[in-house]
Amino acid sequence: MIETIIIISLALLLSLIVNTILFLYLRKVVVRIFIASEQAAEMFSYLDAYKEHLISVYEMPTFNGDETLKSLLEHTREMSEYLKRYDEVYSFTQPDLEEQLLEATREAEEEYDKDKEETSSEEEE
C-alpha cells in the first residue's frame, strides 16, 4: 500500500515537473510567434505605405506615364500580393490591420491632396 502511494507520488511529481517545463517552453514559443507576427504586420504596413507613395509619385504630372516608375509600381504590387499570402501570420495579433491600412491610406491621400493644393496656391502667387 505504501509502495503504491510512493509510486503514485513520484509519478505525480514527475508529471508536474514535465508539465511545468512544457508550459514554460510553450509560453516562450507563443511570445516568439507574437513578436514575429507584430514585425510582419509592421512590414506589411510599411510596404503598403510605400506602394501608396509610389502611386502618388507616378500620378504626378511630371512622372505620369514614366515606364521605369510604371514597372516599379507593378513590381511593388506583385510583391505586395505575394506577401499577402501570409495573411494568417500577421492577422494573428492584428485582426483589424486591413482597416488600419485603409485609414492610413486615406490619411496619406488627404495629406497629398493638401500638399498639392498648397503647391498650386504658391505657384499662383
C-alpha positions, 0 to 999 in steps of 0.5 A: 500500500505504501509502495503504491502511494510512493509510486503514485507520488513520484509519478505525480511529481514527475508529471508536474515537473514535465508539465511545468517545463512544457508550459514554460517552453510553450509560453516562450514559443507563443511570445516568439510567434507574437513578436514575429507576427507584430514585425510582419504586420509592421512590414506589411504596413510599411510596404503598403505605405510605400506602394501608396507613395509610389502611386502618388509619385507616378500620378504626378504630372511630371512622372505620369506615364514614366515606364521605369516608375510604371514597372516599379509600381507593378513590381511593388504590387506583385510583391505586395500580393505575394506577401499577402499570402501570409495573411494568417501570420500577421492577422494573428495579433492584428485582426483589424490591420486591413482597416488600419491600412485603409485609414492610413491610406486615406490619411496619406491621400488627404495629406497629398491632396493638401500638399498639392493644393498648397503647391498650386496656391504658391505657384499662383502667387 
